[in-house]
Each structure stands twice: as structure tokens, then as C-alpha cells.
Amino acid sequence: MKIEAENLSSAHSLAALKDQVAKDLLKKLEDYANPKIGQRLLAQKMNISERTLSRLINLENRPTYQTLLKIYRVIFDSTNDAYILEVCPQIVEKEIRKHNPTIIEDGVNYSDDIESEIIHDRVFCEIYFLAATSPLSRELVQYRYGLHGMETLEKMCEMRALKLNNEGLYIQGSLSPNLSASTLKRVGLNLTQKFSKPLNTQVGGENLIGFYADGLDEKTYDEWLKIDERAFREKVRLSNEAGAKGEIRAFTFMVTDTMSEK
């Protein structure tokens, strides 16, 4: 009975979230005289597909936390995600906080430009995530990336992607990307290609590389996704515990998908 009650509560929360998002999208569409044109323009402005926008309006899809942030940045005309969480509907705030692995801090704004640089400049991408894992010295950047790395470092400071701390080391700045799924895929593949070390799998406790494929029914595939989500959240929770921070720069990249093109 307890499991049934939990499932009913979860289904009710999901329905309420879908209703709220659809209601807010329809209200925003009232800004446009032509609903069809408005839907296209709004999708472009929110940087989501028209298909996704239509499905959200028709209560067909559950929005991810990334999609929710894109939607409510436009609705409230702000790139400050801390502000978005203050003013958005409570059920939306709860969903974003539940699934977003990044702690949204006051004074940190979202930047499309930083995400664009992460996509198109491999050195920018690597430096950004090196600084995200631990304060970064100019000497390490120069050693690894040479003149291009030093120029990129200055550019990142100008863009406020990085800043200097009191020790003269580089840390993440006042502008931050909230990366789309396509960007996360590119980042994950880039960092895996650069830093994943197959030889280290020969010794236990060094790293992990795993792959498995099979034919699944819908219920089992859904369980796969839930297992991955739980594991990812647990990794994030553990890394934010007191005393967890250290000198090992580490990354984890998780993908589960169907072997179809759509």
C-alpha cells in the first residue's frame, strides 16, 4: 500500500507540473497576435524545438530541469537562475532543485556565450572544467596548452567565465552555462577522449569503463533510466558532503539510450 501511495503521489506531482508549465506557456503565447507564428518565435527564443514546445502545451511531455530553466528565463526575462527559482511557481522550483546537479548560487547568471565557447573550443572546454574541479594556476594552463591556453584564459576572464581568487588561482566566475543535453554530450565525449585511460582499468580502484547493450521491454528500459538517475544523484550528493573535496580532478559521464536514431 505504501508503494501504491508513493506512485500516486508521484503521478499527481507530475500532472501538476505539466499543468503549470502548459498554463504558463499559453499565457506567454498571448504576447503574440498570431499563435502559430508566436509558437515558432517563442520556441526559438527559449532555444527548444517547436515540437517540444507543442508537446509541453498539450501535456504530452515531462520537461527536464534544463527545459524548465530555458522556459522560465524567457517568461521572467532574466538570466539569473537564482532569481528564476525565487519567482517561478513552487512546483517548478522543486523540480529544478531536485534534478539540477549544479547548486544555483545568488549572483551567478546564465550565459549562452560561454556554452557556445565550450561547444566550439576544445581548450576553452577543458580549462573551464579543470577550474570547476579545483582552483587552476596559470602555470598549469601554460604547461598544458601553451600560448593558446594563455590567450583563452584571458578571454575566459573577460567573459566572466573565470575569475581570480585571493590566492591568485582561477575559479569559476560570475557567469555560468547551464548546459543543454547536446552540449553535455559533446563535453562528455571530449573529456572522455582526452582523459579516459583504458590502461588504468587493469588495476582496481583507478577508473571505470563499462559498456552493455541488450534488447529490453519498456518497463525494464524505464528501470535502467531510474537506476542511472539515482546513481548520478548519489555521486553529486557525495561530492558535496563535508570533507569530500580534494586534489583528484575527476569527471563522470553517463549515457543510456535506445539504439534508434530518433
Secondary structure in CASP SS format (residue, H / E / C, confidence):
PFRMAT SS
TARGET T0000
AUTHOR 0000-0000-0000
METHOD secondary structure of the structure
MODEL  1
M C 1.00
K H 1.00
I H 1.00
E H 1.00
A H 1.00
E H 1.00
N H 1.00
L H 1.00
S H 1.00
S H 1.00
A H 1.00
H H 1.00
S H 1.00
L H 1.00
A H 1.00
A H 1.00
L H 1.00
K H 1.00
D H 1.00
Q H 1.00
V H 1.00
A H 1.00
K H 1.00
D H 1.00
L H 1.00
L H 1.00
K H 1.00
K H 1.00
L H 1.00
E C 1.00
D C 1.00
Y C 1.00
A C 1.00
N C 1.00
P H 1.00
K H 1.00
I H 1.00
G H 1.00
Q H 1.00
R H 1.00
L H 1.00
L H 1.00
A H 1.00
Q H 1.00
K H 1.00
M H 1.00
N C 1.00
I C 1.00
S C 1.00
E H 1.00
R H 1.00
T H 1.00
L H 1.00
S H 1.00
R H 1.00
L H 1.00
I H 1.00
N C 1.00
L C 1.00
E C 1.00
N C 1.00
R C 1.00
P C 1.00
T C 1.00
Y H 1.00
Q H 1.00
T H 1.00
L H 1.00
L H 1.00
K H 1.00
I H 1.00
Y H 1.00
R H 1.00
V H 1.00
I H 1.00
F C 1.00
D C 1.00
S C 1.00
T C 1.00
N E 1.00
D H 1.00
A H 1.00
Y H 1.00
I H 1.00
L H 1.00
E H 1.00
V H 1.00
C C 1.00
P C 1.00
Q H 1.00
I H 1.00
V H 1.00
E H 1.00
K H 1.00
E H 1.00
I H 1.00
R H 1.00
K H 1.00
H H 1.00
N C 1.00
P C 1.00
T C 1.00
I C 1.00
I C 1.00
E C 1.00
D C 1.00
G C 1.00
V C 1.00
N E 1.00
Y E 1.00
S C 1.00
D H 1.00
D H 1.00
I H 1.00
E H 1.00
S H 1.00
E H 1.00
I H 1.00
I H 1.00
H H 1.00
D C 1.00
R H 1.00
V H 1.00
F H 1.00
C H 1.00
E H 1.00
I H 1.00
Y H 1.00
F H 1.00
L H 1.00
A H 1.00
A H 1.00
T H 1.00
S C 1.00
P C 1.00
L E 1.00
S C 1.00
R H 1.00
E H 1.00
L H 1.00
V H 1.00
Q H 1.00
Y H 1.00
R H 1.00
Y H 1.00
G H 1.00
L H 1.00
H H 1.00
G H 1.00
M H 1.00
E H 1.00
T H 1.00
L H 1.00
E H 1.00
K H 1.00
M H 1.00
C H 1.00
E H 1.00
M C 1.00
R C 1.00
A C 1.00
L E 1.00
K E 1.00
L E 1.00
N C 1.00
N C 1.00
E C 1.00
G C 1.00
L C 1.00
Y E 1.00
I E 1.00
Q E 1.00
G C 1.00
S C 1.00
L E 1.00
S E 1.00
P C 1.00
N C 1.00
L C 1.00
S C 1.00
A H 1.00
S H 1.00
T H 1.00
L H 1.00
K H 1.00
R H 1.00
V H 1.00
G H 1.00
L H 1.00
N H 1.00
L H 1.00
T H 1.00
Q H 1.00
K H 1.00
F H 1.00
S C 1.00
K C 1.00
P H 1.00
L H 1.00
N H 1.00
T H 1.00
Q H 1.00
V C 1.00
G C 1.00
G C 1.00
E C 1.00
N C 1.00
L C 1.00
I C 1.00
G C 1.00
F C 1.00
Y C 1.00
A C 1.00
D C 1.00
G C 1.00
L C 1.00
D C 1.00
E H 1.00
K H 1.00
T H 1.00
Y H 1.00
D H 1.00
E H 1.00
W H 1.00
L H 1.00
K H 1.00
I H 1.00
D H 1.00
E H 1.00
R H 1.00
A H 1.00
F H 1.00
R H 1.00
E H 1.00
K H 1.00
V H 1.00
R H 1.00
L H 1.00
S H 1.00
N C 1.00
E C 1.00
A C 1.00
G C 1.00
A C 1.00
K C 1.00
G C 1.00
E C 1.00
I C 1.00
R C 1.00
A C 1.00
F C 1.00
T C 1.00
F C 1.00
M C 1.00
V C 1.00
T C 1.00
D C 1.00
T C 1.00
M C 1.00
S C 1.00
E C 1.00
K C 1.00
END
